[in-house]
Amino acid sequence: MEGPQFSTLAESKLYRSWGMDIIGMTNLQEAKLAREAEICYATIALVTDYDCWHPDHDSVTVEMVMSTLSTNAATAQQIIAGAVERAAVRADVRVRVGAEVRARHAAGDGARPGQEGSRADHRQAHSVIMKLIVTGSIAFDYLMSFPGKFTEHILPEHLQRVSLSFLVDSMDKRRGGCAPNIAYTLALLGERPYLMATAGQDFKDYGEWLQAAGVDISLVHHVPDKFTASFFCSTDTENNQIASFYIGAMANASELSLRTVERSGARHHLAERSRRDGAVRGRVPRAAACRSSSIRASSARGCRATNCATASPARAS
């Protein structure tokens, strides 16, 4: 269905009359984007709850959905890990190398620039494997907690002039951005991905951390007069949020070009995750740009489980 949204009772009964068993609320958009990018597409659909047709099933709450999503996330990880293990022999090599990288990275002794170790393993394992380029955003997330309620400080009679300041009691800075998330996960699976994105003057520590995990950051474009894109979010005791997003170096993403990527005879495969609001010039890369550069493209939507509903008489799990 065209989502994300939940079915009305009439829609739910209509789907059942067609003999449908599963309702997916994100697949339609993903399939359309995959077709536009001329890439293959497959779905792992994990059920979260019954649709509204069920007369005896309790109303769905946020807590129920989140609990099931957590279970589904673990199931999805097992499915993907099992698929990788059953893939071709070259994929098996990547898994073995990935296990070594994970062990080294967890111990804090990942390979640094100029050192051997996991990098030597990567070069050996990937001598016959296509190279991966991951594009998208690089960002930091600053998450803060306010020990009160925002609504107690907002006066309706003074909304024409608002000046607020909140004293937060905790702050957590996290490494973020879709591109590093995907590249880091690929590195844990034994790949040697290239990260192609823009970053600011505060990217040094983040970049070294990615390198230690096995991510090649040589294609990252550094913007010296800007900071890396950052998300600032304060959450109060009622889960209300006030947030700001600083685009920073991400605004320079249009300066990136796949045509500048040097070729070494190896095939390149690009996994993209870019903004759709025009901040990045188009969606990088378009299918035509990939074809002209002999690059195969994939699209990675946000790491979000598909909300589904089942018409099976058995309880959904």
Backbone hydrogen bonds, N-H to C=O, Kabsch-Sander energy under -0.5 kcal/mol:
donor,donor_aa,acceptor,acceptor_aa,energy
3,G,1,M,-1.1
12,S,8,T,-2.7
13,K,9,L,-2.3
14,L,10,A,-2.0
15,Y,11,E,-2.5
16,R,12,S,-1.8
17,S,13,K,-2.0
18,W,14,L,-1.1
19,G,16,R,-1.6
20,M,15,Y,-2.1
23,I,309,A,-1.5
24,G,22,I,-0.6
25,M,307,N,-1.0
30,E,26,T,-1.7
31,A,27,N,-3.0
32,K,28,L,-2.0
33,L,29,Q,-2.2
34,A,30,E,-2.5
35,R,31,A,-2.2
36,E,32,K,-2.2
37,A,33,L,-2.1
38,E,35,R,-1.1
39,I,34,A,-2.3
45,A,43,T,-0.6
46,L,44,I,-0.6
48,T,308,C,-0.9
49,D,308,C,-1.5
51,D,310,T,-0.7
54,H,51,D,-1.5
65,V,61,T,-2.2
66,M,62,V,-2.7
67,S,63,E,-2.2
68,T,64,M,-2.2
69,L,65,V,-2.6
70,S,66,M,-2.0
71,T,67,S,-1.7
72,N,68,T,-2.8
73,A,69,L,-2.5
74,A,70,S,-1.6
75,T,71,T,-2.0
76,A,72,N,-3.0
77,Q,73,A,-2.0
78,Q,74,A,-1.9
79,I,75,T,-2.3
80,I,76,A,-2.6
81,A,77,Q,-2.5
82,G,78,Q,-2.4
83,A,79,I,-2.3
84,V,80,I,-2.4
85,E,81,A,-2.1
86,R,82,G,-1.2
87,A,84,V,-1.4
92,D,88,A,-1.6
93,V,89,V,-1.8
94,R,90,R,-1.7
95,V,91,A,-2.1
96,R,92,D,-2.0
97,V,93,V,-2.4
98,G,94,R,-2.8
99,A,95,V,-2.1
100,E,96,R,-1.5
101,V,97,V,-2.3
102,R,98,G,-2.7
103,A,99,A,-2.0
104,R,100,E,-2.4
105,H,101,V,-3.0
106,A,102,R,-2.6
107,A,103,A,-1.5
108,G,104,R,-0.5
108,G,105,H,-0.9
109,D,104,R,-2.1
115,Q,112,R,-2.4
119,R,116,E,-0.6
120,A,117,G,-0.6
121,D,117,G,-1.5
122,H,118,S,-2.5
123,R,119,R,-2.5
124,Q,120,A,-2.1
125,A,121,D,-2.7
126,H,122,H,-2.2
127,S,124,Q,-0.8
129,I,126,H,-0.9
131,K,267,R,-3.3
133,I,269,H,-2.6
134,V,194,Y,-3.4
135,T,133,I,-0.5
135,T,271,A,-1.8
136,G,196,M,-0.7
137,S,273,R,-0.5
139,A,176,G,-1.3
140,F,229,A,-2.0
141,D,174,R,-2.6
142,Y,140,F,-0.5
142,Y,231,F,-3.6
143,L,141,D,-0.7
143,L,172,D,-2.8
144,M,142,Y,-0.5
144,M,233,C,-3.2
145,S,170,S,-1.6
146,F,235,T,-3.0
148,G,146,F,-1.4
152,E,149,K,-1.0
153,H,150,F,-2.1
154,I,151,T,-0.6
155,L,153,H,-0.6
158,H,155,L,-2.2
159,L,156,P,-1.2
161,R,158,H,-1.5
168,V,166,F,-0.8
169,D,145,S,-2.2
170,S,145,S,-0.8
172,D,143,L,-2.5
174,R,141,D,-2.9
174,R,172,D,-0.6
176,G,139,A,-2.6
179,A,137,S,-1.4
181,N,177,G,-1.6
182,I,178,C,-2.2
183,A,179,A,-2.8
184,Y,180,P,-3.0
185,T,181,N,-1.8
186,L,182,I,-2.3
187,A,183,A,-2.2
188,L,184,Y,-2.0
189,L,185,T,-1.2
190,G,187,A,-1.6
191,E,186,L,-2.6
194,Y,132,L,-3.4
195,L,216,D,-3.0
196,M,134,V,-3.1
196,M,194,Y,-0.6
197,A,195,L,-0.6
199,A,221,H,-2.3
201,Q,226,K,-2.7
203,F,200,G,-1.4
207,G,203,F,-3.2
208,E,204,K,-2.3
209,W,205,D,-2.0
210,L,206,Y,-2.1
211,Q,207,G,-2.4
212,A,208,E,-2.2
213,A,209,W,-1.1
214,G,210,L,-0.7
214,G,211,Q,-1.2
215,V,210,L,-2.4
216,D,193,P,-2.9
217,I,215,V,-0.6
220,V,217,I,-1.7
221,H,197,A,-3.1
222,H,220,V,-0.6
223,V,199,A,-3.0
226,K,223,V,-1.4
229,A,138,I,-0.6
230,S,246,Y,-2.3
231,F,140,F,-2.7
232,F,244,S,-3.1
233,C,142,Y,-2.7
233,C,231,F,-0.5
234,S,242,I,-2.6
235,T,144,M,-2.2
236,D,240,N,-2.4
237,T,148,G,-2.4
239,N,236,D,-1.8
242,I,234,S,-2.1
244,S,232,F,-2.5
246,Y,230,S,-3.2
247,I,245,F,-0.6
249,A,227,F,-2.0
250,M,247,I,-2.0
251,A,248,G,-1.8
252,N,249,A,-1.9
253,A,250,M,-1.8
255,E,252,N,-2.1
256,L,253,A,-1.8
260,T,257,S,-1.3
261,V,258,L,-1.4
268,H,294,S,-0.7
269,H,131,K,-2.8
270,L,296,R,-4.5
271,A,133,I,-2.2
271,A,269,H,-0.5
272,E,270,L,-0.6
272,E,298,S,-2.9
273,R,135,T,-0.8
282,G,280,V,-0.7
284,V,282,G,-0.6
290,C,286,R,-2.0
291,R,287,A,-2.4
292,S,288,A,-2.4
293,S,289,A,-1.1
294,S,291,R,-1.2
295,I,290,C,-3.2
296,R,268,H,-2.0
298,S,270,L,-2.9
300,A,272,E,-2.9
301,R,299,S,-0.7
304,R,302,G,-2.5
308,C,306,T,-0.6
309,A,23,I,-0.6
310,T,49,D,-0.6
311,A,21,D,-1.6
